[in-house]
Each structure stands twice: as C-alpha cells, then as structure tokens.
Amino acid sequence: MDRPNIDPDEYRNYDLADFAQEFLRRNPEYGAQYEQLRIAGCLDPGSMACRQMAYPWGLEFPVSA
C-alpha cells in the first residue's frame, strides 16, 4: 500500500489525543456510526445513543457540573 507524501513536521506537535482524533477521523466505520447519529439528531454527548456509540471507541465525554 502506497503512503501519501506526508510532511513529518505536520505532526511534530501532536500528542496522543491528536493522533487518536486523526485515527477516528480517518476510520470509515467510525465515520458511518457518527453520520447515523448526526442524521438521527443524537449528537448530544449526554444522550444514551451517543454514549453507546462512543464507548467501544474508548471515548468519554466530560460531565458538566
């Protein structure tokens, strides 16, 4: 598999959270699940649908106090 020409400086300041976000952004399965939630209008992080979708991906949403 060919890799695109990537400038290593582009990722020089990335931390683990940044790389995790890039992984999810490029993952077609995650994208499809996110799109289903968006279409259903369930993007509220406190909603059960959103939490159930996020859990297998290791995502957690902070609770506002």
Beta strands, then each sheet from edge to edge (+ up, - down):
end
